[in-house]
Amino acid sequence: MRRIILWAVTALVAAAVGVVVYLELHGDFQRWRDEAALDSACDGLLDRNVVRGVLGPGSVEVEEEDEDRGGEGLVAACEVRVDGSGTVDIRILDTAYAGRTLDSFYAGPPGAHALPVPVGHGWTGLFGADPVLVGDGEDPFRADDAEDVTTSLVLECAKGSSVKGFSVTVETTLGKTLDDPANRPEFAKIATSTAAKASKARDCGAELGKPVRRLGLPVNEDEYKPLDTADGTCSGIPTGQGVSIATETKRGHAPYEICRLAGADLNKRYSLLAEYGPYAQEAFIDYQEYGAEEEFPSPDVPARDRDADGRSSWTTAKCPDGLALFTLQLTSEQDDNPKKRVSSPGLAYERAALRAFAERSAKAHGCSAPVQP
């Protein structure tokens, strides 16, 4: 009996070796290895065909991030590199752990040199890149500079699911210029396909968006317009003493919106932020780590005007995905550099600006009217 078992094991090993040798001889072993690596990457939540379609046919290298190093709330994280084509870094978070993970939800590149724009097409998400500013007349999103192009999506699971929702963030390097509108959808494909696969694999049942056919360019910090012509995230905000210039993005179903206000001298005066769903939840938790409730936004203090010693005022609104947070903040230029300060338009102006910003944003997201301080 032992001889029969030994013979069977030997035969299986020989067959396996034969398969490998056959694949190597026929040039298919690398392809088989690459496909296996893509199928198992990020806990099996990637669509191999979509990844191949974006990154090309080169040899594949996958690096997984250990959940223990990723912290509480990390569902999966991995980096996929394709020789000669590009790299994607994927992170999938459980939004129920907002404020308790080692990762923050994507709200734009470090330093916020460019504002992320809504993904649109039925997706709740952001599309951003950090440009390297070059000489006048040149495209700041040149192919060799647009290395950190990020698509980040938020999924809200259906009622009855054991999972609250997911955040899927994909940073992509392709060496393609964002200035060509035809290239931009390539940077969103892996994020949308991963979101769809994660929703199905984890019985989330989220409402998914449509294929992303078009994407706007992230907005450079020096893309100013007169405030009274604003038609996006700064729309409806009145001008005031020393406040007449806006930097904004189009309004869409984004979990994070920003409007920057400046004076005629282009010195930034205020930043207005709208945060929804897990972004707002994380913001509330983060704020409470820095001070008392009367100084920073809290779910227990639904609205508050800035006083003479404060840096921000806020309001909230009830939304389908939870409590939204809207804040008006003095910029660091105004707060820390007296030489750049101009006479204040006054707290009454700040109240009117925040109210206009919050009301329009909340309405666009299907929320209730924001609370008045």
N, C-alpha and C positions, 0 to 999 in steps of 0.2 A: 504493500500500500504506500509506504514511504517513497519507494522508487517511482511509483506512478505520480505522486504529488511533485516530487523533485523534477521529474521529466516535464510535467505541465508548467511549473514555474519557469524552468529553463526555456521552454518553448515560447512562453509569453515574453520573457526578457529578450529573447532573440528576435521575436516579431517586432517588439518596440524599437529595438536597435535598427532593425531593417527598415522600419518606417522612417526613422530619423535619417538614416543613410540615403534612403530613396529621395526624401524631401531635399536633402542637401545636394544630392547629385542633380536634381531637377530644378534647383534654384528656388524652391518654395519654402525652405525651412525658415528663412528670415521673415517671409510674409506670414507664415503660420505663427511664429513667435510674436510678431508685432500685433496681429489680430487678437491673440490671447491676452497680451498686455493691455490693449485698449478695452477689451471686454471686461476685464477685472478692475480697471482703474476706477478710483473714487467709489469703491464699494459696488462696482457694476452699474453706476448711475449715468454713465456716458453713452451716447449713441455713436458707436464706432464709425458708421458710415458718414455721419455728419462731421465728426472730427477729421476723418480722412478728406472729406470734401473741402474743409477749410484749410487744413495744414498740409495736404498733399501726400504723395506716396512714399516719402523717405522712411528710413529706419526709425523706430520708435524707442524712446526711453521714458519710463514712467517713474516718478518718485512720489510715494504716498506719505502723507503726514499722519503720524501716530495720534490717535484720539486723546491719549493721555497728555500729549504736548499741546494739543489744540484746545483743551479746556472743555468745560461743561457747555453743552449746546452744540458742539461740532458734530454734524452728521457725517461728513466726509470732506476730505481735502486732498488734492493731488496736483502735481505739475506734469504736463505731457510735453515732451520735446520731440519734434520731428526734424531729422537731419536735413539741413538746407532749406527749411521752409518756415518754421516758426515755433512758438511756444505758447501754451495756455496754462494759466494757474487758476484752478477751480476751487471754490470754497462753498460748502453747503451748510447752512446753519439752521437750527430749530429756533424759530422766532419766539417760542415760549420762554426762552432763556435770555431775552433781550435785557441788556444791562448786566448780565452775569457771565458772559462769554469773554474770552480773551480778545475777540475781534469786535470791532465796531462796524455797524452797517455802513455801506459805501455812501458817501455824501460828496464825492468829488476828490480830485487828486490832492496829495499833500501840499499845503500852502495855498490851495484853492486859486491857482493862477487862471483857471478856466472853469466856468460854471457848467456842470453836467446838465444835459437836456433830457426831457422825457423820452422813453422808448416808444410809447404810443402803441397803436395797433392792438389795443385791448390789454396790453401788459401794464402792470404797475411796476415801474422801474426807471432806472437812470442810465444814460450813456455818456461817458466822460473820457477825457484825455488831457494830459498835461503837456501843453505845447512848449517847445523851446523857442523863445522869441529870437528872430533873426533880423537882418537888415530890412530897411523900408522896401516895400514892393515885393518881398519874398513871402512865400506861404509859411506861416508858423507851424503848420501841420505837415511838414515835409516827410517823405517816406522814411528817412533815416533818423527822424526825431520823434515820430509818433510811436514810441515804444510801449507806453503804458496806456493802452486803450481798454477801458473797462465797461462791461455791461453788467448791471446788477438788477435782479428781479426779486419781487416779493410775492409769494403765493399765500393766499388765505385758504385754508382747507375747508371743505364743506362741513356743515353741521353734522354731528354724529361721528366724525373722524376722531381717532385717538390723538391725532397730531393737530396742533393749532395752525402751523404754517411753516413755510421755509423761506430762507433768503438764499438765492443762488447768485454768486458773484464770479465773473470770469474776466480775468485780465489777459489780454491777448497781444502778442507781438507777431506781426506778419511782415513788416517792412513794406507796407503799402500805404500810400498817401490817403489821408482822410479827405483831402480836398476834392477827390473824385467821388461824387455821390454813389457811383456804382460799387465802390469798395466798402462803403460803410456797413451795409447789411451783413457782410462776412463776419464782422466783429460781434454780431449778436446771435449768430446761428447756434453756437455751442451752448450759450446761456439758455436760449429758449428750448432747445432739444433736451438739455439736462433738466430743466424745470419740469418739462412734460414727463420725462422718465421718472424723476423723483416723486412726482405726484402719484403716478400710477403704481410704482414699486412700494410706496409707503401708505397706500390706500388713503391718500389725502383728498382726492376728488376735487381739486381746485379748478376754478374756472380759468381756462387758459386763453391767451391771446391768439391772434392770427399771425401768419408768417410776416416777418418784418421786411418790407420791401424798400422802405426809405427811412433815413435817419438824418436829423439835423446835425450840424457841426456844434461841438461844445462852444460856449461863448467866452471869448477872451476877456480878461478883466479890463482891457482898455477899449472895449466896444461900447462906447457911450452913446446916448441919445438924449434929446430933451425930455424931461420928465413928463411934460404935457402931451407928448406924442407916444408914450409907452402904451403898448397893447398886449403885453404878456404878464409876467408875474408882478410888474410894477404898475399895472394899469389902474387908473382911478385914484392913485395917490396924489394929493394936492402938492403944488410947489409951496415953498416957504422961504423965509429969510435964510439965505445961504444954502438952500436945497433946490436945485433945478435940473440935475443931471441924473440919469438912471442907467444902470446895467442890469439887464434882465434876460430871461429865457422865455420861450413860448410856454404857455400854460398847458399842461397835460395831466394825465393821471399818474403823477410822480409822487413817491412817498416823502419827498423832500424838495422844497421849493425855496428859492432865494431871490431877493431883490436888493440891490445895493443903491444907495442914494449918495450923491456927491454935490458939491457946489460948482460954480462956474470955474473955479480954480482946479477942478478935478480931484481935490482932496476928498476922500471918502468920509461921509458923515455918519451914516447909519447902515446897518444890515438888517433886513427883515427876513425871518425864517418861518417856514411852515413845515411841520413834521407830523406824519400820520402813522397809524398802526404801530408796528414795532419800533419805528424811529422815534416816535413820541414817547413810548414806554421806556426806551433806553435813555432818552434825554431826561425824563423825570428822575430816573434812578441816578444818573450821573450828576445832575444838578444838586441832589440832596447830599452828595458826598462832599460838597464844597462849602456848604453854609446852611443857615437856618431857613425854614420855610418862608419867612417873611422877606428874605433876600433873593431867593431863587424860585423858579417855577416848581409847583407841586400840584398833584391832583387834588389836594385838599384846599388849595388856594386857586380857584379857577381863573382869576383875572387880577391884575394889579398894575397901576400906573407907576412909572419910574419916579423916584423922588430926586432931590438935588444931589444926593450922595450915591445914588445907584447907577448901574450901567445898563439896565434893561427893564423893559415892561413886557407884559405878556397877557394873553387871553387864551381861552380854550373853546372847543366846540365838540359836541357829541356827533360821532360819525359811525357808519356801519362797521368799521374795523376798530372802534375804540375811541378814546379821547384824543383829539388832535391838539397840538400846541403851536401857538403863533407867538413869536417874540420879536421885539424891536431892540437892537443892541447898538450902543455907541461903538464906533470902530476904535481900534487901538490908537489910531492917529489922533482921534479926538480925546481919548481918555488919557493917553500917556505923553503926548507931545504938545505942551501949551502953545508953542510957536505956530502950530498948524491949526489951532482952534480959530474958529470964526464965531461971531456972536450967535448965540443959540436961537433957533426959531421958537423955542419955548416948549414947555411940556404939553400945552394944548395942541400944538402942531403934532407932536409925537403921538398923542392920543388919536388924532384924526388920521394920521398916516397908518398906524397899526390897525385901526378899525377898517379902513378902506382895503388894506391888504388882506386882512383876515376874512372879511365878508366875502370878497370875490373868490378867494381860494377855497373857503369852506363850501360855497355854493357849487363850485366846479366839481367838488368831491362828493356831493350829495350829503353834506353834513347840516346840522342845525345851525342857526345863527350863532355867532360867537358871543360869549358872555361879555357884558359891559362891566368895567371896573366900578 
